[in-house]
């Protein structure tokens, strides 16, 4: 079985695993207060080119989104997201469980546009309606380059103070052995633009581009454009079921008119042989 299910199906990269082994017997403080988390935070600041930020080590995307939104918004404020956005579509109502409404827009290629944000504000009247205050994954200047921002959350007219650590703890995102996250980010980010992180990402994206070109050549259509390691082709249902015998991937949406949107994801461990095998199987099934 060849996996295109997600980019976290594999374990750690060997260099990251070695870093964990090398530091395993160290005694450090917990909850992200160790030197590895501190160093990793400095590496992040160097990469983004600013010291004017706080970097926290957390355990997953949903935890990050829930804690950030809960800290950023007042109880009567809401987030705006594309209907396909992760915080609306794929987090089991975790954000809304904190008491913050998500205003959903249909989106364009999976992202918000300035006009959609304006429309969300047009629905706001006064103290009888929630106030839109935060936007998820939107186009900068209305261009498709914004798609590269992925699930980044953009806060409007709002700052989060140092009490964010309290919010992380309350939302179950503060790992006792926090250094396990810090050590991994250290291993990934050392070397700036020549770091393991960039090398892994470049290889992953090359495999995704190889897959995209192969699927396009086979005649596949896609539910959205993608500049990342995730592809969303639409395939005949019988072809999908045949592929599932040898490949592991998501059926992204229910079958409609005999067609099923699927998601193929490349990871740092995806090989050219994996990609070419999938392309051949898709071509044979169409």
C-alpha positions as a printed Julia matrix, in Angstrom:
286×3 Matrix{Float64}:
   0.0    0.0     0.0
   1.45   3.35   -1.1
   0.29   6.27    1.04
  -0.84   9.63   -0.29
  -3.13  10.04    2.73
  -1.33  12.92    4.48
   2.08  14.45    5.08
   2.16  13.17    8.65
   1.65   9.48    7.92
   5.41   8.9     8.16
   7.4    9.26   11.34
  10.21  11.75   11.87
  12.88  12.47    9.29
  16.09  10.61   10.27
  17.88  13.89   11.11
  15.02  14.92   13.38
  14.92  11.49   15.0
  18.66  11.67   15.64
  18.24  15.06   17.33
  15.61  13.55   19.65
  17.93  10.64   20.46
  20.91  12.95   21.09
  18.94  15.04   23.61
  16.94  12.23   25.17
  18.88  12.07   28.46
  18.89  15.83   29.05
  17.01  17.16   32.07
  15.12  20.34   31.13
  12.23  22.43   32.34
   8.79  21.55   30.96
   5.91  23.22   29.14
   8.07  24.88   26.48
  10.33  26.68   28.97
  13.43  24.69   27.98
  16.41  26.01   25.97
  15.5   23.97   22.88
  12.09  25.66   22.58
  13.77  29.02   23.21
  16.33  28.42   20.49
  13.67  27.14   18.08
  11.65  30.3    18.69
  14.69  32.43   17.82
  15.19  30.45   14.61
  11.57  31.14   13.63
  12.03  34.86   14.28
  15.15  34.88   12.12
  13.31  33.18    9.27
  10.4   35.62    9.33
  12.71  38.59    9.84
  11.3   40.11   13.03
  11.69  39.99   16.8
   8.33  41.68   17.31
   6.41  38.49   17.94
   5.93  35.66   20.41
   6.6   32.1    19.23
   4.92  29.25   21.12
   5.43  25.53   20.68
   2.1   23.7    20.35
   1.05  20.17   19.54
  -1.23  20.46   16.5
  -3.12  22.66   14.08
  -6.53  22.47   15.71
  -5.05  23.32   19.12
  -3.3   26.3    17.56
  -6.45  27.56   15.85
  -8.69  27.13   18.89
  -6.26  28.75   21.35
  -5.4   31.64   19.04
  -8.99  32.45   18.17
 -10.12  32.19   21.79
  -7.3   34.53   22.84
  -7.78  36.98   19.97
 -11.55  37.46   20.04
 -13.96  38.85   22.55
 -17.0   36.64   23.25
 -19.19  38.6    20.81
 -16.69  38.53   17.93
 -16.55  36.07   15.03
 -14.15  34.59   12.5
 -14.72  34.72    8.74
 -13.66  31.65    6.73
 -14.13  30.04    3.35
 -16.73  27.3     3.53
 -13.95  24.82    2.74
 -11.61  26.39    5.33
 -10.18  24.11    7.97
 -11.63  25.94   10.97
 -15.12  25.7     9.46
 -15.05  22.42    7.57
 -12.6   20.1     9.27
 -12.26  20.77   13.0
 -15.49  19.27   14.37
 -16.8   22.63   15.55
 -13.81  23.09   17.86
 -13.67  26.86   17.34
 -17.42  27.32   17.74
 -17.28  25.21   20.9
 -15.31  28.09   22.46
 -18.29  30.37   21.77
 -17.07  32.08   18.61
 -19.23  31.94   15.51
 -17.62  31.25   12.13
 -19.15  33.23    9.25
 -18.7   31.03    6.16
 -18.3   32.33    2.61
 -18.19  30.14   -0.51
 -14.59  31.12   -1.21
 -12.63  31.35   -4.44
 -10.21  28.46   -4.99
 -10.61  27.76   -1.28
  -9.71  31.28   -0.12
 -11.47  34.47    0.88
 -11.28  37.6    -1.25
 -11.54  41.19    0.03
 -15.07  41.34   -1.42
 -16.11  38.32    0.64
 -14.7   39.9     3.79
 -16.63  43.07    2.97
 -19.79  41.0     2.55
 -19.33  39.49    6.01
 -19.1   42.99    7.45
 -22.21  44.07    5.53
 -24.2   41.52    7.57
 -23.07  43.23   10.76
 -25.63  45.7    12.11
 -25.04  46.59   15.74
 -24.83  44.94   19.16
 -27.53  42.47   18.08
 -25.18  40.71   15.63
 -21.74  39.19   16.06
 -18.84  41.37   14.95
 -16.5   39.89   12.29
 -12.96  40.36   13.57
 -10.71  37.61   12.23
 -10.18  36.11    8.76
  -8.87  32.68    7.79
  -6.8   32.03    4.65
  -7.45  34.96    2.35
  -6.0   36.34   -0.88
  -3.56  39.22   -0.36
  -4.7   41.97   -2.7
  -7.09  39.56   -4.35
  -4.26  37.63   -6.08
  -3.76  33.89   -6.15
  -0.4   34.28   -4.39
  -2.44  34.4    -1.21
  -3.15  30.69   -1.61
   0.36  30.04   -0.33
  -0.66  31.37    3.07
  -2.59  28.13    3.67
  -4.42  28.08    6.98
  -2.71  31.18    8.4
  -5.06  33.19   10.6
  -5.03  36.94   10.1
  -6.23  39.02   13.02
  -7.9   42.35   12.26
  -7.16  45.24   14.64
  -6.2   42.92   17.46
  -3.12  41.98   19.49
  -2.62  38.99   21.76
  -0.81  39.68   25.02
   1.47  37.48   27.1
  -1.5   35.65   28.61
  -1.56  33.44   25.51
   0.28  30.74   27.47
  -2.68  30.62   29.87
  -5.02  30.2    26.91
  -2.86  27.42   25.44
  -2.97  25.58   28.75
  -6.74  25.98   29.12
  -7.3   24.7    25.57
  -5.17  21.58   26.24
  -2.34  22.62   23.92
   0.54  22.91   26.41
   2.72  19.8    26.25
   4.48  18.88   29.51
   7.53  17.55   27.66
   7.53  20.61   25.44
  11.17  20.19   24.56
  10.14  17.34   22.23
   8.65  19.99   19.95
  11.52  22.43   20.39
  14.18  19.84   19.55
  12.37  18.92   16.33
  12.05  22.52   15.21
  15.73  23.11   16.0
  16.68  20.2    13.75
  14.33  21.4    11.03
  15.24  25.1    11.03
  19.01  25.23   11.55
  20.67  26.74    8.49
  18.01  29.25    7.47
  17.05  28.85    3.83
  19.41  25.86    3.55
  17.75  24.13    6.48
  16.29  20.64    6.53
  12.82  22.22    6.59
  13.34  23.95    3.24
  15.02  20.91    1.72
  12.16  18.64    2.8
   9.54  21.11    1.57
  11.25  21.55   -1.8
  11.41  17.8    -2.34
   7.8   17.37   -1.28
   6.61  20.09   -3.63
   8.61  18.62   -6.52
   6.83  15.33   -6.05
   3.46  17.1    -5.92
   4.25  19.0    -9.11
   5.28  15.76  -10.81
   2.0   14.21   -9.72
  -0.06  17.2   -10.83
   1.47  17.21  -14.31
   0.92  13.47  -14.63
  -2.71  13.71  -13.57
  -3.33  16.63  -15.94
  -1.78  14.66  -18.8
  -4.13  11.78  -17.93
  -7.09  14.15  -18.35
  -7.94  14.77  -14.69
  -9.74  17.9   -13.52
  -9.33  19.41  -10.06
 -11.72  21.03   -7.59
  -9.17  23.77   -6.88
  -5.77  24.97   -7.97
  -2.89  24.2    -5.65
   0.68  25.41   -5.28
   1.3   23.07   -2.37
   1.82  19.36   -1.69
  -1.96  18.69   -1.68
  -3.88  17.92   -4.88
  -7.64  17.51   -5.27
  -8.5   15.7    -8.52
 -12.0   14.5    -9.37
 -12.1   10.86  -10.5
 -14.76   8.36  -11.58
 -16.09   6.45   -8.59
 -15.12   3.06   -9.99
 -11.57   4.28  -10.61
 -11.37   5.56   -7.02
 -12.43   2.21   -5.61
  -9.86   0.39   -7.73
  -7.11   2.78   -6.61
  -8.0    2.14   -2.97
  -6.77  -1.43   -3.29
  -3.16  -0.26   -3.7
  -3.1    3.38   -2.54
  -4.08   5.07    0.72
  -5.76   8.49    0.28
  -8.83  10.52    1.26
 -12.14  10.59   -0.53
 -12.54  14.3    -0.03
 -16.28  14.63   -0.69
 -19.23  12.3    -1.34
 -19.82  10.81   -4.77
 -21.88  12.99   -7.11
 -22.91  12.02  -10.64
 -20.51   9.09  -10.56
 -17.49  11.26   -9.66
 -15.57  11.57   -6.37
 -13.18  14.39   -5.38
 -10.11  12.91   -3.7
  -7.06  14.31   -1.97
  -3.53  13.15   -2.75
  -0.81  14.45   -0.43
   2.93  14.11   -0.96
   5.32  14.02    2.01
   9.06  14.2     2.57
   9.19  10.45    2.05
   7.27  10.36   -1.25
   9.44   9.02   -4.06
   9.33   9.41   -7.83
   8.48   5.71   -7.99
   5.46   6.29   -5.71
   4.24   9.17   -7.85
   4.73   7.38  -11.14
   2.93   4.28   -9.84
  -0.08   6.42   -8.89
  -0.11   8.2   -12.24
  -0.05   4.88  -14.09
  -2.85   3.5   -11.96
  -5.0    6.6   -12.52
  -4.35   6.53  -16.25
  -5.3    2.84  -16.44
  -8.48   3.46  -14.47
  -9.82   6.32  -16.6
